[in-house]
Structure formats: structure tokens, C-alpha cells
Amino acid sequence: MDIKLKDRSEGPHYLQIRQQIESRIRDRQLAAGDTLPSPASLASKLSIDKGEVQRAYFELEHSGLISKTTGRDFLGKEKTTYTVR
């Protein structure tokens, strides 16, 4: 996913992330069933704190645009997946 962050004067990073994902869902660039990158991987790619991505995902989840699923991977480690609704 190609998220571009602007200076914080354009708004908090979590808000920029949320708005860009909302826009992609609305424009059908992201469709139901598409998986979003984990908060850790997106934060690493953007060189920001993971909490910024988590807050964006939390707000998207509470607005009903994405859902979170927690399960176990093939090694038995807990894994959380974020999917477009």
C-alpha cells in the first residue's frame, strides 16, 4: 500500500493514514477482502511510531470500513489481520 505522509502541519499522521485508506475504499482502489499491511510493517515503511497506524486502523474499524481478525499462523504465533469490509 502506497501511503504518503505530509508534514504534521497537514494533520496528525494517524489522520492522514485514515483519510488515505478511506479514500481508497471509497474510490474502490481497495475492495472488500483486501488485506491491509500490519501496523508494524506500515509504521516501519513510513518511519513513524506504530501507535499512529494502530490509531488509524482503530478508527477505521470503529467506522465499519475494516475488520480485525486475530488467529494463529502455521507456527502457532498469534497473528492479527486487518481486512477491508
N, C-alpha and C positions, 0 to 999 in steps of 0.2 A: 504494500500500500504506500502510495506516494503522498505523504503529508508534508506540507511546507509550513514552517513556523516563521512568523514575522516577529519583529521587536515586541517586547512586552507592552509597549505603548499602544499596540493594536489589540490588547486584551491578554488575559492570562493564558498560558499555554493550554491548559485543560479546555478552556472555552474555544480556542482556535481549533483544537483537535475535534472536539464535539461538533462544531459547526461544519467542518470539512467532511466528517463522516455523515452527518445529517444530509448535507448537500448531495453527497454521492448516492445515498439511499434514495433521496427524492428524485434525482436525475437518472436513477436506475443503473448507475455505474456499479453499485453493489446491490445484489439481489438476495432474496430470501435464501438462506442456506449457505451463503458465502461466509467464510471464516475470517475473523479479524486476527491480526498478529497479537501475541500475548503482550500484556502491558510492559513486561521486562524487555522484550525484544524491540518493541516500538520505542520505548524510552531510550534504549541503548542507541538505536539508529538515529534518534533525534537529539541525542546528548542532553537529555533532561532527566529530572527525577521521575522515577516510576510512579510516584503518587499522582503526578499530573495526569498521566494516562489512565490510571485507575479511577480518578475522579471523573474524567470524561466518559469512560465506559460505564461507571456507576450511573451517571446522569442519563446516558443513552438507554441503559437498561430500565431505569425507572420511567422513562418516557415511552417505553414499549417498542423501541426500534431494534434493540438487540437483546439476546438472551445469553445467560451464562450457564454452562454445564460443567459440573465437576465430576470427574471419573478417575479411572486409573489407567495408566499406559501399560504396555506389554511387560514392563519390568515391575509393575505394581506401584509405581510412584504416582502420587496424586497429580492430576493434570486438570487445569481449568481452560475451557474453550469458550470463546465469545463468537456468537453466530448472529448474522442479520436475520431478523424475523420476517 
